[in-house]
Amino acid sequence: MTSLKEVPGAACPSGAIVETIQVPPARGPSLSPPPGAVFLTVAQVCERMQLSRPSVIALIKSRQLSAIKVGRHWRISAASFDRLAGGDE
């Protein structure tokens, strides 16, 4: 179990004391895509493959398309898209 880090109390400009809070550790490792990696949006994949948004999301969830989630949005690897569109699996 990871312990929480304490942030000591501090005085704000008005002179009031801010109480001590606990800050949880960051969730998971920070990952960066490889240099030069190209990603497509779901809308771009929908347009290029003539598929609906739910169909593209289903391809992502079935791992037929490699994708990462950035906030609430999916980004699909262009290399993965090319493999699927070209029929190379």
C-alpha positions in Angstrom: 0.0 0.0 0.0 1.4 3.4 -1.0 1.4 6.0 1.7 0.1 9.5 1.1 2.5 12.4 1.0 1.9 15.3 3.4 2.0 18.9 2.2 2.7 21.2 5.2 0.3 24.0 6.0 1.2 27.4 4.6 0.0 31.0 5.1 -2.0 32.4 2.3 -1.8 36.2 1.4 -4.6 37.1 3.7 -2.6 35.7 6.6 -4.9 32.7 7.3 -3.3 29.3 7.8 -4.2 26.7 5.2 -4.6 23.3 6.9 -2.4 20.4 6.1 -3.7 18.2 3.3 -2.7 14.8 2.0 -1.9 14.4 -1.7 -2.3 10.9 -3.2 0.5 9.6 -5.4 0.1 9.9 -9.2 -1.9 7.1 -10.8 0.3 4.8 -12.8 3.4 5.5 -14.8 3.7 8.5 -17.1 3.9 7.0 -20.6 5.0 8.9 -23.8 4.6 7.6 -27.3 7.7 6.8 -29.3 9.2 9.8 -31.2 7.6 10.2 -34.6 4.5 8.2 -33.6 1.4 9.3 -35.5 -2.1 9.0 -34.1 -5.6 9.4 -35.7 -8.8 10.4 -34.0 -11.9 8.2 -34.0 -13.5 10.6 -36.5 -10.6 10.3 -38.9 -10.8 6.5 -38.7 -14.5 6.5 -39.2 -14.2 8.7 -42.3 -11.3 6.7 -43.8 -12.9 3.3 -43.2 -16.5 4.3 -43.7 -17.5 3.0 -40.3 -19.7 4.3 -37.5 -18.2 5.6 -34.3 -19.5 2.6 -32.3 -17.9 0.2 -34.8 -14.5 1.9 -34.4 -14.8 1.8 -30.6 -15.6 -1.9 -30.9 -12.4 -2.4 -32.9 -10.4 -0.6 -30.3 -12.0 -2.6 -27.4 -11.5 -5.9 -29.3 -7.8 -4.9 -29.7 -8.0 -5.0 -33.5 -6.9 -1.4 -33.5 -4.2 -0.2 -31.1 -5.2 3.0 -29.3 -4.6 5.1 -26.3 -7.0 7.2 -24.3 -6.2 10.8 -23.8 -8.6 12.2 -21.3 -12.0 11.1 -22.6 -10.8 10.7 -26.2 -9.3 7.8 -28.1 -6.2 8.2 -30.3 -5.6 5.3 -32.7 -2.0 4.4 -33.8 -1.6 5.1 -37.5 0.5 2.0 -37.9 -2.3 -0.1 -36.4 -4.8 1.6 -38.7 -2.6 0.9 -41.8 -2.3 -2.8 -40.8 -6.0 -3.2 -40.4 -6.9 -1.2 -43.5 -4.2 -3.1 -45.6 -5.4 -6.5 -44.3 -2.0 -7.3 -42.7 -2.8 -9.0 -39.4 
